[in-house]
Amino acid sequence: MKLSPTGQASMEYMMIMIIAMLILVPLISVVYSQTSRSREDMGQAALRDSLRGLADSADMVQSQGYPAKITRSLHLPQGTSYTNVTENHFIVRVESSVGPNDFSAMSSANLTGDLPDSSGSYRISLKMEEDGVVNVTF
């Protein structure tokens, strides 16, 4: 029995492709999971910085008094599920691969208003009102 050289070459090529796929598929999976985790970490770091900036701006507006106003940017990452402005806290909950994470920033100013509750970049206005509270709007 004689094997055809073209059949043998095709079989060798197919074996090489199978071995390459067995190496590449796990490698691609690891790279994808690492980049997705890095993307989550970067989004959460940007959120922390944004919230701290909002709190600092609220303090600045309060110290300047009525009718001071400032506009800041806020970046909410993918997975944002809840936002709240309470007496003197900005609170954001983000659902991530490890579970929900709550981020907050405290201000010395009395706050009122609300923040957007979906991911994206927003312009947030902080305005000192006559009654002594800082109004937060987007």
N, C-alpha and C positions, 0 to 999 in steps of 0.2 A: 504494500500500500504506500503510495507516494503522496505527500501533502503538497498542496498547491502553494507556491511561494507567496502569492497575493493573500491567501487566507491566513498564512502564518504572520505576515506583516500586519494584517488587520487585527489579529488577536494580540500581538505584542503592543500595538498602539492602544488598543482598548485597555489592556492591563496597566499601561503607563498612565492613562487618563484616570483609571479607578484609584490608583495609588495617589496621584496628585489630588484628586477630590477628597480622599480620606485625610490628607494633610491640610488642605485649604479650608474645608468646611469648619472644623473646630477653631482654626485660626481666625477666620472671619467672625465667628460667633463671639470669641473673646474680645476682639477689637471692637465689635459693635456694643457689647455690654460696657466696656470701659469708656467709650465715647459717650454713651447715654448717661452713665454715672457722672462723667465730667460735666456734661451739659446741665444736669440737675444741680450739681455743686455750684457752677457758675451762676445759674439763675437764682439760687438761694443767696449767694454772696451779694449779687446785685440788689436783691430785695432787702437784705440787711442794711446795705449802704443807703438805699432809698428811704427806708423807714427812719434811719438815724438822721438823715438830712431833713426829713419832714419835721421830726421832733425839734431839731435845732432851729429850723425856720419858724416853727410855732413859738419857741422861746423868744426869738428875735422880734417877731411881730408883736408879741405881748409886751416886751420891754419898750417898744416904740410907741405903743398906745394907739388909740383910735385916731385916724382911719387907716392905719398901716396895712399894707397888703403885699404879699409875695407869691410868686408862682414857682413851683418846683416840679420836677419830673418824678414819676413813680413807675418802676418796672415790676410788673407782677408776672412771675414765671408760670410755665405750664403746670397745671395741677392746682392752681389757686381755687380753693373751695369756699372760703369764708373771709370776710373782712369786717372790721368794726372800729369805730372811733368811740371811745368811752371817755370818761371824765378827763383823764390826762394820759391815755394810752392809744397808740395805733396798734391794732392787732390784725395779723394775717395768718391764715392756716393754709398750708400747702400739702397736698397729697403727693408723696414720693414713693419710690420703689421699696423703701424701708418702713413706710407707714406715714401717718400725718405728722407734720412738724408745725409748731406754732412759733411765729416770729412777732416780736413786739418792740416798741420803742416808747420810752416814757418822756413826757414833756412836763415842764413846770406850769404850763398854761392850762386853763380849763378849755377843753375842746368840745365842739359840737359839729355835727355834719356826718358825712359818710364817704367811703372810698369805693371804687369800682370792685366788683367781685369776680371778674373774669380776667384771664391772662392778657398781657399786652402792655404797651407803654402809654402812660396818661400824663396830662398836665394837671396838677393839683393846685388849687388856689387856697391860700390861707389868709384870711382877712380878720383883723381885730374889729370886733363889734363894740357899740357904745356900752352894752351891758357887761363888758369885761371878759367875754369869751372869744376864743378864736374859732371862726367858722371855716370848716374844711369842705370844699366842693370840688367837683371835677367836671 
